């Protein structure tokens, strides 16, 4: 990889405050060092027209990212948990050489911020040592986005990611390092991955890998731009029957909840409870943040 040819974009700010009290894994800030993603997931909401990412598959680096992050963290009056992985995977393939996410984690550690990571890449395991350092004083949570238990189906719908089995190996490495890690089954694709076999397999594989939690929403989202691309890719991979059922049931709906959602949710929760896995957002947030709250309270 010739990192000198990676395109850049200007940026004025990178670490942004999330308005109000966040109920999304207890995060207070959001950060994206990269723009775009090369993982090739056919369902990605970031392809939607509203985001104006016309060349979403081309990864761009924000100019002077580490300097901006350092200056912004230094100026923050209040520390908190910084979320990354919403609009662009922090472990895109270019990260292997650039190490911008790793360096940003080191800055978070230096300024006393926690981190919430979400990725489809096994590369995150490389940074277990930095996450261990952050964890000494601030909350750390690592979420692996998993859609298909089967590597073969994974390669069809997530064309350039670390396949599912590789992500579970990375999760195991983080779990062994004491990092609070788990799985986000997202999205659940109606008529494709919304089967009992797929959901239960992911839950059991998560437990085997040492996950503390599994979180899910039994469906997906589709907006203009994303919807058209998703349907094109289904046709390309010989999955036109999924598209036809989708169009008939959802039309132009944004929220596309699986028609099997209630039954799937029931078996999902029963299995999580049987295996001792957290699956409720409040409980997950409590377990990875609580000891730091207790520590802060003892200072007063």
C-alpha positions as CSV (number, residue, x, y, z in Angstrom):
1,X,0.0,0.0,0.0
2,X,1.4,3.4,-1.0
3,X,0.2,5.6,1.8
4,X,1.4,8.7,0.1
5,X,-1.4,8.3,-2.4
6,X,-4.2,8.2,0.2
7,X,-6.4,11.3,-0.4
8,X,-6.9,13.8,2.4
9,X,-9.7,16.2,3.3
10,X,-9.6,19.4,5.4
11,X,-11.1,19.3,8.9
12,X,-11.7,22.0,11.5
13,X,-13.0,19.7,14.2
14,X,-12.9,16.0,14.9
15,X,-13.9,15.3,18.5
16,X,-17.5,16.6,18.8
17,X,-19.7,16.7,21.8
18,X,-22.9,14.6,21.7
19,X,-25.7,16.9,22.9
20,X,-27.6,15.8,26.0
21,X,-27.0,12.8,28.0
22,X,-26.2,9.9,25.7
23,X,-28.0,6.7,26.1
24,X,-26.0,5.1,23.3
25,X,-23.4,3.0,25.3
26,X,-22.9,6.0,27.6
27,X,-20.7,8.0,25.2
28,X,-20.2,11.7,25.4
29,X,-18.2,12.5,22.3
30,X,-17.9,11.3,18.7
31,X,-14.8,11.0,16.6
32,X,-14.1,10.1,13.0
33,X,-10.5,10.3,11.7
34,X,-11.4,8.8,8.3
35,X,-14.0,9.6,5.8
36,X,-15.5,6.8,3.7
37,X,-14.9,3.0,4.1
38,X,-13.4,0.3,1.9
39,X,-15.0,-2.7,3.7
40,X,-17.7,-2.9,1.0
41,X,-20.7,-3.8,3.1
42,X,-23.6,-3.8,0.8
43,X,-26.1,-2.5,3.4
44,X,-24.1,0.4,4.9
45,X,-26.3,3.4,5.9
46,X,-23.4,5.8,5.2
47,X,-24.1,5.4,1.5
48,X,-27.3,7.3,2.0
49,X,-27.7,10.5,-0.1
50,X,-28.2,12.6,3.0
51,X,-24.6,12.2,3.9
52,X,-23.3,13.3,0.5
53,X,-20.7,10.6,0.4
54,X,-20.6,10.2,-3.4
55,X,-17.4,8.3,-3.3
56,X,-17.9,6.4,-0.1
57,X,-15.7,3.5,-1.0
58,X,-12.7,5.7,-1.2
59,X,-11.1,6.2,2.2
60,X,-9.9,9.8,2.9
61,X,-7.8,11.0,5.8
62,X,-8.6,14.2,7.7
63,X,-5.7,16.6,7.5
64,X,-3.7,17.2,10.6
65,X,-6.0,14.8,12.4
66,X,-3.8,14.1,15.4
67,X,-2.9,17.7,16.0
68,X,-6.6,18.6,15.9
69,X,-7.6,15.8,18.3
70,X,-4.8,16.7,20.7
71,X,-5.8,20.4,20.8
72,X,-9.5,19.5,21.2
73,X,-8.9,17.0,24.0
74,X,-6.7,19.5,25.8
75,X,-9.5,22.1,25.6
76,X,-12.3,19.9,26.8
77,X,-13.6,21.0,30.3
78,X,-15.1,17.5,31.0
79,X,-13.7,14.1,30.1
80,X,-15.9,11.3,29.0
81,X,-16.1,8.3,26.6
82,X,-15.3,9.0,22.9
83,X,-17.2,6.9,20.4
84,X,-15.6,6.0,17.0
85,X,-16.8,3.7,14.2
86,X,-20.2,5.2,13.3
87,X,-19.6,6.8,9.9
88,X,-16.3,5.1,9.0
89,X,-14.6,2.1,10.5
90,X,-11.6,3.2,12.6
91,X,-9.8,0.1,11.4
92,X,-10.0,0.5,7.7
93,X,-7.2,-1.3,5.9
94,X,-5.2,2.0,5.6
95,X,-5.0,2.1,9.4
96,X,-2.5,-0.7,9.4
97,X,0.1,1.6,8.0
98,X,-1.1,5.0,9.1
99,X,-1.8,4.1,12.8
100,X,-4.0,7.2,13.2
101,X,-6.6,5.4,15.3
102,X,-3.8,3.9,17.5
103,X,-2.2,7.3,18.0
104,X,-5.6,8.9,18.7
105,X,-6.1,6.2,21.4
106,X,-2.8,7.2,23.0
107,X,-3.9,10.8,23.1
108,X,-7.2,9.8,24.7
109,X,-5.2,8.0,27.3
110,X,-2.9,11.0,27.9
111,X,-5.9,13.3,28.5
112,X,-8.0,10.9,30.6
113,X,-10.7,10.0,28.1
114,X,-12.4,6.6,27.7
115,X,-13.3,5.0,24.4
116,X,-16.1,3.1,22.7
117,X,-14.9,1.3,19.6
118,X,-17.0,-0.3,16.9
119,X,-15.4,-2.2,14.0
120,X,-15.6,-5.0,11.5
121,X,-11.9,-5.5,11.5
122,X,-9.6,-7.9,13.3
123,X,-6.9,-5.1,13.3
124,X,-8.3,-3.8,16.5
125,X,-6.5,-6.5,18.4
126,X,-3.2,-4.8,17.5
127,X,-4.1,-2.1,20.0
128,X,-4.9,-4.2,23.0
129,X,-2.0,-2.8,24.8
130,X,-3.2,0.8,24.4
131,X,-6.7,-0.2,25.4
132,X,-5.3,-1.8,28.5
133,X,-3.6,1.4,29.4
134,X,-6.7,3.5,28.9
135,X,-8.7,0.9,31.0
136,X,-6.6,1.6,34.1
137,X,-8.4,5.0,34.6
138,X,-11.2,5.3,32.0
139,X,-14.0,3.1,30.6
140,X,-13.2,1.0,27.5
141,X,-15.7,-1.0,25.4
142,X,-15.0,-2.8,22.1
143,X,-18.0,-3.7,19.9
144,X,-17.6,-6.1,17.0
145,X,-20.3,-5.6,14.4
146,X,-21.3,-9.1,13.2
147,X,-24.0,-9.7,10.6
148,X,-23.6,-13.3,9.4
149,X,-22.2,-16.3,11.4
150,X,-21.1,-18.0,8.2
151,X,-18.0,-16.8,6.6
152,X,-19.3,-17.6,3.1
153,X,-22.4,-15.4,3.5
154,X,-20.2,-12.7,5.2
155,X,-18.0,-12.4,2.1
156,X,-21.1,-11.8,-0.1
157,X,-22.5,-9.0,1.9
158,X,-19.3,-7.6,3.5
159,X,-16.9,-8.0,0.6
160,X,-13.6,-6.7,2.0
161,X,-13.8,-7.1,5.8
162,X,-12.1,-9.5,8.2
163,X,-14.5,-12.4,7.9
164,X,-16.6,-13.3,10.9
165,X,-14.3,-16.1,12.2
166,X,-11.4,-13.6,12.2
167,X,-13.4,-11.0,14.1
168,X,-14.2,-13.6,16.8
169,X,-10.5,-14.4,17.1
170,X,-9.8,-10.7,17.6
171,X,-12.6,-10.5,20.2
172,X,-11.0,-13.4,22.0
173,X,-7.6,-11.6,22.1
174,X,-9.2,-8.5,23.5
175,X,-11.2,-10.5,26.1
176,X,-8.0,-12.3,27.2
177,X,-6.4,-8.8,27.6
178,X,-9.2,-7.9,30.0
179,X,-11.0,-5.5,27.6
180,X,-14.8,-5.3,28.0
181,X,-15.8,-6.7,24.5
182,X,-18.8,-7.9,22.8
183,X,-20.9,-8.2,19.7
184,X,-23.3,-5.9,18.0
185,X,-25.5,-8.0,15.6
186,X,-26.1,-5.2,13.2
187,X,-27.9,-5.1,10.9
188,X,-30.2,-8.1,10.9
189,X,-31.1,-8.3,7.2
190,X,-34.8,-9.3,6.5
191,X,-35.1,-12.6,4.5
192,X,-31.3,-13.1,4.6
193,X,-29.8,-13.1,8.1
194,X,-32.9,-13.1,10.2
195,X,-32.9,-16.8,10.9
196,X,-32.8,-18.6,14.3
197,X,-29.7,-20.5,13.2
198,X,-27.8,-17.3,12.3
199,X,-28.8,-15.4,15.5
200,X,-28.2,-18.3,17.9
201,X,-24.9,-19.1,16.2
202,X,-23.6,-15.6,16.6
203,X,-24.6,-15.5,20.3
204,X,-22.9,-18.8,21.0
205,X,-19.8,-17.9,19.1
206,X,-19.7,-14.6,21.1
207,X,-19.8,-16.5,24.4
208,X,-17.1,-18.9,23.2
209,X,-14.8,-16.0,22.3
210,X,-15.2,-14.4,25.7
211,X,-17.7,-11.7,25.0
212,X,-19.5,-9.9,27.9
213,X,-22.5,-8.8,25.8
214,X,-24.4,-9.1,22.6
215,X,-26.6,-6.2,21.5
216,X,-29.0,-6.2,18.5
217,X,-31.8,-4.5,16.7
218,X,-33.8,-7.0,14.7
219,X,-33.8,-5.2,11.4
220,X,-32.0,-2.7,9.2
221,X,-32.4,0.9,7.8
222,X,-32.6,1.9,4.2
223,X,-32.6,5.4,2.8
224,X,-32.4,6.9,-0.7
225,X,-29.0,6.0,-2.1
226,X,-28.3,3.2,0.3
227,X,-31.5,1.4,-0.8
228,X,-30.7,1.4,-4.5
229,X,-27.2,0.2,-3.9
230,X,-28.4,-2.6,-1.6
231,X,-30.8,-3.8,-4.2
232,X,-28.2,-3.7,-6.9
233,X,-25.8,-5.8,-4.9
234,X,-28.4,-8.3,-4.0
235,X,-29.0,-8.8,-7.7
236,X,-25.3,-9.1,-8.3
237,X,-24.9,-11.8,-5.7
238,X,-27.9,-13.9,-6.9
239,X,-30.1,-12.8,-4.1
240,X,-32.9,-11.1,-6.1
241,X,-35.5,-13.1,-4.2
242,X,-34.5,-11.1,-1.1
243,X,-34.9,-7.8,-3.0
244,X,-38.3,-8.8,-4.3
245,X,-39.6,-9.7,-0.8
246,X,-38.1,-6.6,0.6
247,X,-39.8,-4.2,-1.9
248,X,-43.1,-5.9,-1.4
249,X,-43.0,-5.6,2.4
250,X,-41.2,-2.3,3.1
251,X,-41.5,-0.2,0.0
252,X,-39.6,3.0,0.8
253,X,-39.6,2.6,4.6
254,X,-36.6,3.8,6.5
255,X,-36.9,1.3,9.3
256,X,-37.2,-2.3,8.1
257,X,-37.8,-4.5,11.0
258,X,-37.6,-8.3,10.4
259,X,-41.0,-9.9,10.1
260,X,-39.6,-12.5,12.5
261,X,-38.4,-9.9,15.0
262,X,-40.6,-11.0,18.0
263,X,-39.7,-14.6,17.7
264,X,-36.1,-13.9,17.1
265,X,-36.0,-11.5,20.1
266,X,-37.5,-14.1,22.3
267,X,-34.9,-16.8,21.4
268,X,-32.1,-14.2,21.5
269,X,-32.9,-13.1,25.0
270,X,-33.4,-16.6,26.4
271,X,-30.1,-17.7,24.9
272,X,-28.2,-14.6,26.2
273,X,-29.6,-15.2,29.7
274,X,-28.7,-18.9,29.6
275,X,-25.1,-18.1,28.6
276,X,-24.8,-15.1,31.0
277,X,-24.4,-12.5,28.3
278,X,-25.7,-8.9,28.8
279,X,-28.0,-7.7,26.1
280,X,-29.7,-4.6,27.5
281,X,-28.1,-1.2,26.7
282,X,-28.4,0.1,30.3
283,X,-26.9,-3.0,31.7
284,X,-24.0,-3.1,29.2
285,X,-23.2,0.6,29.9
286,X,-23.4,0.1,33.7
287,X,-21.0,-2.9,33.7
288,X,-18.2,-1.2,31.7
289,X,-18.5,2.2,33.3
290,X,-19.6,1.6,36.9
291,X,-16.2,1.1,38.6
292,X,-15.0,4.4,37.2
293,X,-18.1,6.2,38.6
294,X,-17.4,4.6,42.0
295,X,-13.8,5.7,41.8
296,X,-14.7,9.3,41.0
297,X,-17.3,9.4,43.9
298,X,-14.6,8.4,46.4
299,X,-12.7,11.5,45.5
300,X,-15.4,13.8,47.0
